[in-house]
Amino acid sequence: MEALLLSLAGCMGVDVVAILEKSRVPLESLEVEVEGERRPEPPERYTRIRILFRVEGPKEEHTPRVERAIHLSVEKYCSVFHSLREDIAFETKLERA
């Protein structure tokens, strides 16, 4: 189950970096933290997943582009995300380093 969260974080991280490169947004570093909440009874599947994207490098004026990159990963590109159940509560957060 932890590997699933790591796969999701990796997939979205790669998407965000690729989208920002195409948008010519300078990025010094990206850290992705992920945590999940599971049902207490079998099947102990995830019911909520939170992902924190910590970026360093983009100027404050690039924040909308970084947020858009995260949104595009969720809505269009991340195949791991799209392989999960639709009823999982999913949250993303952007933080500046």
N, CA, C and O atoms as CSV, one atom per row, in Angstrom:
chain,resi,resn,atom,element,x,y,z
A,1,MET,N,N,0.824,-1.199,0.000
A,1,MET,CA,C,0.000,0.000,0.000
A,1,MET,C,C,0.867,1.262,0.000
A,1,MET,O,O,0.528,2.260,-0.637
A,2,GLU,N,N,1.975,1.205,0.713
A,2,GLU,CA,C,2.873,2.366,0.697
A,2,GLU,C,C,3.474,2.561,-0.684
A,2,GLU,O,O,3.699,3.693,-1.111
A,3,ALA,N,N,3.737,1.457,-1.388
A,3,ALA,CA,C,4.274,1.557,-2.747
A,3,ALA,C,C,3.285,2.260,-3.669
A,3,ALA,O,O,3.689,2.974,-4.587
A,4,LEU,N,N,1.992,2.060,-3.429
A,4,LEU,CA,C,0.983,2.754,-4.229
A,4,LEU,C,C,1.097,4.263,-4.045
A,4,LEU,O,O,1.064,5.016,-5.018
A,5,LEU,N,N,1.233,4.701,-2.795
A,5,LEU,CA,C,1.385,6.134,-2.529
A,5,LEU,C,C,2.662,6.672,-3.166
A,5,LEU,O,O,2.658,7.759,-3.743
A,6,LEU,N,N,3.751,5.919,-3.063
A,6,LEU,CA,C,5.007,6.358,-3.671
A,6,LEU,C,C,4.889,6.433,-5.186
A,6,LEU,O,O,5.446,7.337,-5.809
A,7,SER,N,N,4.175,5.496,-5.779
A,7,SER,CA,C,3.960,5.516,-7.225
A,7,SER,C,C,3.172,6.746,-7.638
A,7,SER,O,O,3.484,7.390,-8.640
A,8,LEU,N,N,2.155,7.063,-6.863
A,8,LEU,CA,C,1.350,8.248,-7.149
A,8,LEU,C,C,2.191,9.514,-7.039
A,8,LEU,O,O,2.136,10.375,-7.917
A,9,ALA,N,N,2.968,9.631,-5.966
A,9,ALA,CA,C,3.819,10.805,-5.779
A,9,ALA,C,C,4.844,10.920,-6.904
A,9,ALA,O,O,5.083,12.015,-7.411
A,10,GLY,N,N,5.445,9.813,-7.294
A,10,GLY,CA,C,6.427,9.828,-8.368
A,10,GLY,C,C,5.816,10.219,-9.698
A,10,GLY,O,O,6.385,11.027,-10.433
A,11,CYS,N,N,4.669,9.656,-10.011
A,11,CYS,CA,C,3.986,9.956,-11.264
A,11,CYS,C,C,3.631,11.437,-11.357
A,11,CYS,O,O,3.888,12.086,-12.370
A,12,MET,N,N,3.043,11.954,-10.298
A,12,MET,CA,C,2.649,13.360,-10.313
A,12,MET,C,C,3.859,14.279,-10.301
A,12,MET,O,O,3.842,15.332,-10.938
A,13,GLY,N,N,4.914,13.893,-9.582
A,13,GLY,CA,C,6.129,14.702,-9.562
A,13,GLY,C,C,6.748,14.815,-10.939
A,13,GLY,O,O,7.158,15.901,-11.349
A,14,VAL,N,N,6.822,13.704,-11.659
A,14,VAL,CA,C,7.370,13.718,-13.020
A,14,VAL,C,C,6.507,14.594,-13.929
A,14,VAL,O,O,7.028,15.368,-14.732
A,15,ASP,N,N,5.189,14.468,-13.798
A,15,ASP,CA,C,4.289,15.306,-14.601
A,15,ASP,C,C,4.524,16.781,-14.343
A,15,ASP,O,O,4.658,17.565,-15.283
A,16,VAL,N,N,4.576,17.164,-13.077
A,16,VAL,CA,C,4.717,18.579,-12.713
A,16,VAL,C,C,6.030,19.132,-13.253
A,16,VAL,O,O,6.054,20.227,-13.814
A,17,VAL,N,N,7.119,18.391,-13.091
A,17,VAL,CA,C,8.418,18.849,-13.603
A,17,VAL,C,C,8.361,19.011,-15.111
A,17,VAL,O,O,8.824,20.026,-15.632
A,18,ALA,N,N,7.808,18.042,-15.825
A,18,ALA,CA,C,7.741,18.111,-17.289
A,18,ALA,C,C,6.890,19.289,-17.754
A,18,ALA,O,O,7.263,19.998,-18.689
A,19,ILE,N,N,5.762,19.495,-17.111
A,19,ILE,CA,C,4.881,20.604,-17.494
A,19,ILE,C,C,5.557,21.944,-17.230
A,19,ILE,O,O,5.461,22.854,-18.054
A,20,LEU,N,N,6.241,22.082,-16.094
A,20,LEU,CA,C,6.927,23.337,-15.782
A,20,LEU,C,C,8.082,23.591,-16.749
A,20,LEU,O,O,8.327,24.735,-17.131
A,21,GLU,N,N,8.789,22.539,-17.145
A,21,GLU,CA,C,9.863,22.707,-18.134
A,21,GLU,C,C,9.295,23.220,-19.451
A,21,GLU,O,O,9.856,24.135,-20.054
A,22,LYS,N,N,8.195,22.643,-19.896
A,22,LYS,CA,C,7.557,23.086,-21.141
A,22,LYS,C,C,7.058,24.515,-21.029
A,22,LYS,O,O,7.036,25.249,-22.018
A,23,SER,N,N,6.660,24.910,-19.833
A,23,SER,CA,C,6.166,26.276,-19.599
A,23,SER,C,C,7.296,27.260,-19.322
A,23,SER,O,O,7.068,28.454,-19.131
A,24,ARG,N,N,8.516,26.736,-19.305
A,24,ARG,CA,C,9.712,27.539,-19.022
A,24,ARG,C,C,9.659,28.220,-17.661
A,24,ARG,O,O,10.044,29.379,-17.507
A,25,VAL,N,N,9.175,27.476,-16.691
A,25,VAL,CA,C,9.156,27.946,-15.312
A,25,VAL,C,C,10.388,27.360,-14.627
A,25,VAL,O,O,10.516,26.138,-14.544
A,26,PRO,N,N,11.303,28.207,-14.133
A,26,PRO,CA,C,12.514,27.695,-13.495
A,26,PRO,C,C,12.191,26.979,-12.185
A,26,PRO,O,O,11.432,27.483,-11.356
A,27,LEU,N,N,12.779,25.800,-12.015
A,27,LEU,CA,C,12.518,24.996,-10.840
A,27,LEU,C,C,13.846,24.503,-10.291
A,27,LEU,O,O,14.575,23.789,-10.980
A,28,GLU,N,N,14.166,24.876,-9.059
A,28,GLU,CA,C,15.396,24.415,-8.420
A,28,GLU,C,C,15.191,23.060,-7.767
A,28,GLU,O,O,16.051,22.185,-7.856
A,29,SER,N,N,14.047,22.886,-7.108
A,29,SER,CA,C,13.773,21.595,-6.476
A,29,SER,C,C,12.275,21.392,-6.323
A,29,SER,O,O,11.495,22.340,-6.246
A,30,LEU,N,N,11.908,20.128,-6.283
A,30,LEU,CA,C,10.525,19.730,-6.033
A,30,LEU,C,C,10.560,18.547,-5.080
A,30,LEU,O,O,11.221,17.542,-5.344
A,31,GLU,N,N,9.849,18.672,-3.978
A,31,GLU,CA,C,9.661,17.564,-3.045
A,31,GLU,C,C,8.176,17.249,-3.029
A,31,GLU,O,O,7.336,18.149,-3.027
A,32,VAL,N,N,7.866,15.964,-3.017
A,32,VAL,CA,C,6.478,15.536,-2.983
A,32,VAL,C,C,6.299,14.644,-1.756
A,32,VAL,O,O,6.953,13.609,-1.628
A,33,GLU,N,N,5.407,15.058,-0.860
A,33,GLU,CA,C,5.071,14.257,0.313
A,33,GLU,C,C,3.646,13.742,0.130
A,33,GLU,O,O,2.761,14.469,-0.321
A,34,VAL,N,N,3.446,12.493,0.484
A,34,VAL,CA,C,2.122,11.897,0.308
A,34,VAL,C,C,1.749,11.102,1.553
A,34,VAL,O,O,2.593,10.436,2.152
A,35,GLU,N,N,0.488,11.177,1.934
A,35,GLU,CA,C,-0.022,10.379,3.047
A,35,GLU,C,C,-1.431,9.936,2.710
A,35,GLU,O,O,-2.161,10.615,1.987
A,36,GLY,N,N,-1.796,8.797,3.242
A,36,GLY,CA,C,-3.122,8.273,2.960
A,36,GLY,C,C,-3.808,7.785,4.212
A,36,GLY,O,O,-3.154,7.359,5.164
A,37,GLU,N,N,-5.126,7.847,4.212
A,37,GLU,CA,C,-5.952,7.309,5.287
A,37,GLU,C,C,-6.663,6.084,4.732
A,37,GLU,O,O,-7.158,6.081,3.605
A,38,ARG,N,N,-6.697,5.043,5.557
A,38,ARG,CA,C,-7.291,3.787,5.117
A,38,ARG,C,C,-8.489,3.405,5.972
A,38,ARG,O,O,-8.610,3.824,7.123
A,39,ARG,N,N,-9.360,2.612,5.396
A,39,ARG,CA,C,-10.494,2.051,6.136
A,39,ARG,C,C,-9.964,1.152,7.240
A,39,ARG,O,O,-8.949,0.481,7.052
A,40,PRO,N,N,-10.631,1.126,8.387
A,40,PRO,CA,C,-10.159,0.266,9.474
A,40,PRO,C,C,-10.486,-1.218,9.268
A,40,PRO,O,O,-9.835,-2.084,9.853
A,41,GLU,N,N,-11.492,-1.509,8.437
A,41,GLU,CA,C,-11.870,-2.904,8.219
A,41,GLU,C,C,-11.573,-3.314,6.773
A,41,GLU,O,O,-11.467,-2.459,5.894
A,42,PRO,N,N,-11.439,-4.616,6.528
A,42,PRO,CA,C,-11.142,-5.097,5.182
A,42,PRO,C,C,-12.252,-4.740,4.197
A,42,PRO,O,O,-13.419,-4.752,4.590
A,43,PRO,N,N,-11.959,-4.434,2.980
A,43,PRO,CA,C,-10.599,-4.223,2.495
A,43,PRO,C,C,-10.092,-2.869,2.985
A,43,PRO,O,O,-10.812,-1.873,2.916
A,44,GLU,N,N,-8.895,-2.834,3.463
A,44,GLU,CA,C,-8.331,-1.627,4.076
A,44,GLU,C,C,-7.789,-0.689,2.993
A,44,GLU,O,O,-6.604,-0.356,2.960
A,45,ARG,N,N,-8.680,-0.289,2.132
A,45,ARG,CA,C,-8.301,0.563,1.003
A,45,ARG,C,C,-8.164,2.017,1.444
A,45,ARG,O,O,-8.629,2.403,2.516
A,46,TYR,N,N,-7.524,2.806,0.604
A,46,TYR,CA,C,-7.398,4.231,0.898
A,46,TYR,C,C,-8.746,4.916,0.711
A,46,TYR,O,O,-9.472,4.649,-0.246
A,47,THR,N,N,-9.056,5.795,1.640
A,47,THR,CA,C,-10.270,6.611,1.550
A,47,THR,C,C,-9.936,8.079,1.350
A,47,THR,O,O,-10.781,8.860,0.912
A,48,ARG,N,N,-8.714,8.453,1.668
A,48,ARG,CA,C,-8.272,9.845,1.506
A,48,ARG,C,C,-6.773,9.826,1.245
A,48,ARG,O,O,-6.019,9.094,1.886
A,49,ILE,N,N,-6.361,10.656,0.281
A,49,ILE,CA,C,-4.942,10.799,-0.033
A,49,ILE,C,C,-4.626,12.285,-0.100
A,49,ILE,O,O,-5.328,13.052,-0.759
A,50,ARG,N,N,-3.563,12.681,0.589
A,50,ARG,CA,C,-3.108,14.077,0.567
A,50,ARG,C,C,-1.702,14.118,-0.023
A,50,ARG,O,O,-0.837,13.320,0.338
A,51,ILE,N,N,-1.493,15.064,-0.936
A,51,ILE,CA,C,-0.167,15.227,-1.531
A,51,ILE,C,C,0.254,16.679,-1.353
A,51,ILE,O,O,-0.493,17.604,-1.673
A,52,LEU,N,N,1.459,16.858,-0.838
A,52,LEU,CA,C,2.044,18.184,-0.668
A,52,LEU,C,C,3.190,18.328,-1.661
A,52,LEU,O,O,4.114,17.514,-1.684
A,53,PHE,N,N,3.120,19.362,-2.473
A,53,PHE,CA,C,4.186,19.685,-3.414
A,53,PHE,C,C,4.961,20.863,-2.850
A,53,PHE,O,O,4.407,21.952,-2.698
A,54,ARG,N,N,6.228,20.660,-2.540
A,54,ARG,CA,C,7.073,21.721,-2.006
A,54,ARG,C,C,8.041,22.126,-3.111
A,54,ARG,O,O,8.892,21.336,-3.520
A,55,VAL,N,N,7.906,23.360,-3.591
A,55,VAL,CA,C,8.731,23.824,-4.704
A,55,VAL,C,C,9.715,24.888,-4.252
A,55,VAL,O,O,9.455,25.657,-3.326
A,56,GLU,N,N,10.841,24.908,-4.926
A,56,GLU,CA,C,11.835,25.950,-4.712
A,56,GLU,C,C,12.304,26.401,-6.084
A,56,GLU,O,O,12.601,25.580,-6.951
A,57,GLY,N,N,12.367,27.698,-6.273
A,57,GLY,CA,C,12.871,28.230,-7.532
A,57,GLY,C,C,11.906,29.139,-8.251
A,57,GLY,O,O,12.279,30.255,-8.611
A,58,PRO,N,N,10.654,28.697,-8.479
A,58,PRO,CA,C,9.748,29.576,-9.210
A,58,PRO,C,C,9.459,30.855,-8.426
A,58,PRO,O,O,9.283,30.833,-7.208
A,59,LYS,N,N,9.416,31.950,-9.147
A,59,LYS,CA,C,9.058,33.222,-8.509
A,59,LYS,C,C,7.577,33.191,-8.143
A,59,LYS,O,O,6.806,32.382,-8.658
A,60,GLU,N,N,7.212,34.077,-7.257
A,60,GLU,CA,C,5.823,34.172,-6.797
A,60,GLU,C,C,4.864,34.336,-7.987
A,60,GLU,O,O,3.751,33.810,-7.969
A,61,GLU,N,N,5.292,35.050,-8.994
A,61,GLU,CA,C,4.438,35.283,-10.169
A,61,GLU,C,C,4.170,34.002,-10.965
A,61,GLU,O,O,3.245,33.960,-11.776
A,62,HIS,N,N,4.973,32.961,-10.738
A,62,HIS,CA,C,4.782,31.689,-11.429
A,62,HIS,C,C,3.858,30.734,-10.681
A,62,HIS,O,O,3.587,29.634,-11.164
A,63,THR,N,N,3.374,31.135,-9.516
A,63,THR,CA,C,2.518,30.261,-8.711
A,63,THR,C,C,1.320,29.736,-9.496
A,63,THR,O,O,1.018,28.547,-9.394
A,64,PRO,N,N,0.621,30.569,-10.277
A,64,PRO,CA,C,-0.505,30.016,-11.048
A,64,PRO,C,C,-0.077,28.922,-12.033
A,64,PRO,O,O,-0.836,27.983,-12.273
A,65,ARG,N,N,1.108,29.028,-12.596
A,65,ARG,CA,C,1.587,27.995,-13.521
A,65,ARG,C,C,1.909,26.697,-12.781
A,65,ARG,O,O,1.662,25.604,-13.291
A,66,VAL,N,N,2.457,26.825,-11.584
A,66,VAL,CA,C,2.754,25.630,-10.783
A,66,VAL,C,C,1.443,24.959,-10.373
A,66,VAL,O,O,1.321,23.737,-10.456
A,67,GLU,N,N,0.477,25.738,-9.938
A,67,GLU,CA,C,-0.824,25.181,-9.575
A,67,GLU,C,C,-1.496,24.526,-10.776
A,67,GLU,O,O,-2.140,23.487,-10.637
A,68,ARG,N,N,-1.351,25.119,-11.938
A,68,ARG,CA,C,-1.925,24.545,-13.157
A,68,ARG,C,C,-1.243,23.222,-13.504
A,68,ARG,O,O,-1.902,22.280,-13.943
A,69,ALA,N,N,0.069,23.148,-13.309
A,69,ALA,CA,C,0.789,21.899,-13.576
A,69,ALA,C,C,0.273,20.779,-12.673
A,69,ALA,O,O,0.097,19.648,-13.128
A,70,ILE,N,N,0.032,21.082,-11.413
A,70,ILE,CA,C,-0.518,20.093,-10.485
A,70,ILE,C,C,-1.909,19.676,-10.943
A,70,ILE,O,O,-2.232,18.489,-10.967
A,71,HIS,N,N,-2.718,20.641,-11.300
A,71,HIS,CA,C,-4.077,20.372,-11.763
A,71,HIS,C,C,-4.072,19.491,-13.018
A,71,HIS,O,O,-4.854,18.546,-13.117
A,72,LEU,N,N,-3.195,19.802,-13.969
A,72,LEU,CA,C,-3.117,19.002,-15.194
A,72,LEU,C,C,-2.690,17.565,-14.904
A,72,LEU,O,O,-3.179,16.631,-15.539
A,73,SER,N,N,-1.793,17.390,-13.962
A,73,SER,CA,C,-1.381,16.039,-13.593
A,73,SER,C,C,-2.581,15.246,-13.083
A,73,SER,O,O,-2.783,14.096,-13.473
A,74,VAL,N,N,-3.372,15.861,-12.214
A,74,VAL,CA,C,-4.543,15.190,-11.645
A,74,VAL,C,C,-5.610,14.950,-12.714
A,74,VAL,O,O,-6.145,13.847,-12.820
A,75,GLU,N,N,-5.910,15.949,-13.480
A,75,GLU,CA,C,-7.037,15.873,-14.406
A,75,GLU,C,C,-6.741,15.116,-15.697
A,75,GLU,O,O,-7.650,14.550,-16.304
A,76,LYS,N,N,-5.466,15.101,-16.124
A,76,LYS,CA,C,-5.200,14.596,-17.464
A,76,LYS,C,C,-4.074,13.571,-17.568
A,76,LYS,O,O,-4.217,12.593,-18.301
A,77,TYR,N,N,-2.975,13.758,-16.869
A,77,TYR,CA,C,-1.773,13.009,-17.200
A,77,TYR,C,C,-1.413,11.837,-16.292
A,77,TYR,O,O,-0.926,10.825,-16.797
A,78,CYS,N,N,-1.623,11.917,-15.009
A,78,CYS,CA,C,-1.101,10.893,-14.099
A,78,CYS,C,C,-1.911,9.597,-14.196
A,78,CYS,O,O,-3.043,9.519,-13.718
A,79,SER,N,N,-1.310,8.585,-14.823
A,79,SER,CA,C,-2.006,7.313,-15.014
A,79,SER,C,C,-2.217,6.574,-13.691
A,79,SER,O,O,-3.182,5.822,-13.559
A,80,VAL,N,N,-1.342,6.773,-12.719
A,80,VAL,CA,C,-1.531,6.135,-11.412
A,80,VAL,C,C,-2.793,6.709,-10.758
A,80,VAL,O,O,-3.625,5.958,-10.249
A,81,PHE,N,N,-2.931,8.021,-10.771
A,81,PHE,CA,C,-4.119,8.653,-10.200
A,81,PHE,C,C,-5.379,8.122,-10.863
A,81,PHE,O,O,-6.354,7.813,-10.178
A,82,HIS,N,N,-5.373,8.014,-12.174
A,82,HIS,CA,C,-6.560,7.587,-12.904
A,82,HIS,C,C,-6.840,6.096,-12.764
A,82,HIS,O,O,-7.875,5.613,-13.224
A,83,SER,N,N,-5.928,5.364,-12.133
A,83,SER,CA,C,-6.135,3.945,-11.858
A,83,SER,C,C,-6.782,3.723,-10.495
A,83,SER,O,O,-7.144,2.594,-10.167
A,84,LEU,N,N,-6.934,4.780,-9.693
A,84,LEU,CA,C,-7.523,4.680,-8.359
A,84,LEU,C,C,-9.036,4.831,-8.418
A,84,LEU,O,O,-9.582,5.326,-9.404
A,85,ARG,N,N,-9.702,4.403,-7.363
A,85,ARG,CA,C,-11.158,4.532,-7.285
A,85,ARG,C,C,-11.564,6.000,-7.279
A,85,ARG,O,O,-10.862,6.853,-6.735
A,86,GLU,N,N,-12.688,6.273,-7.882
A,86,GLU,CA,C,-13.172,7.656,-7.964
A,86,GLU,C,C,-13.692,8.201,-6.642
A,86,GLU,O,O,-13.817,9.416,-6.489
A,87,ASP,N,N,-13.996,7.338,-5.688
A,87,ASP,CA,C,-14.571,7.821,-4.432
A,87,ASP,C,C,-13.521,8.110,-3.363
A,87,ASP,O,O,-13.877,8.329,-2.205
A,88,ILE,N,N,-12.243,8.116,-3.720
A,88,ILE,CA,C,-11.194,8.481,-2.773
A,88,ILE,C,C,-11.139,10.009,-2.690
A,88,ILE,O,O,-11.021,10.685,-3.712
A,89,ALA,N,N,-11.223,10.540,-1.491
A,89,ALA,CA,C,-11.059,11.984,-1.304
A,89,ALA,C,C,-9.592,12.309,-1.563
A,89,ALA,O,O,-8.704,11.718,-0.947
A,90,PHE,N,N,-9.341,13.235,-2.461
A,90,PHE,CA,C,-7.988,13.513,-2.905
A,90,PHE,C,C,-7.700,14.997,-2.742
A,90,PHE,O,O,-8.464,15.836,-3.217
A,91,GLU,N,N,-6.598,15.324,-2.070
A,91,GLU,CA,C,-6.240,16.721,-1.832
A,91,GLU,C,C,-4.804,16.969,-2.269
A,91,GLU,O,O,-3.925,16.135,-2.051
A,92,THR,N,N,-4.574,18.119,-2.885
A,92,THR,CA,C,-3.204,18.535,-3.189
A,92,THR,C,C,-2.973,19.885,-2.543
A,92,THR,O,O,-3.908,20.658,-2.334
A,93,LYS,N,N,-1.709,20.161,-2.226
A,93,LYS,CA,C,-1.353,21.425,-1.609
A,93,LYS,C,C,0.008,21.839,-2.157
A,93,LYS,O,O,0.888,21.001,-2.354
A,94,LEU,N,N,0.171,23.122,-2.400
A,94,LEU,CA,C,1.438,23.674,-2.870
A,94,LEU,C,C,2.048,24.481,-1.749
A,94,LEU,O,O,1.367,25.254,-1.075
A,95,GLU,N,N,3.335,24.291,-1.557
A,95,GLU,CA,C,4.061,25.018,-0.519
A,95,GLU,C,C,5.387,25.489,-1.100
A,95,GLU,O,O,6.029,24.758,-1.854
A,96,ARG,N,N,5.794,26.684,-0.760
A,96,ARG,CA,C,7.079,27.206,-1.198
A,96,ARG,C,C,8.140,26.859,-0.162
A,96,ARG,O,O,7.910,26.986,1.041
A,97,ALA,N,N,9.297,26.422,-0.636
A,97,ALA,CA,C,10.397,26.066,0.270
A,97,ALA,C,C,11.096,27.316,0.783
A,97,ALA,O,O,12.047,27.218,1.558
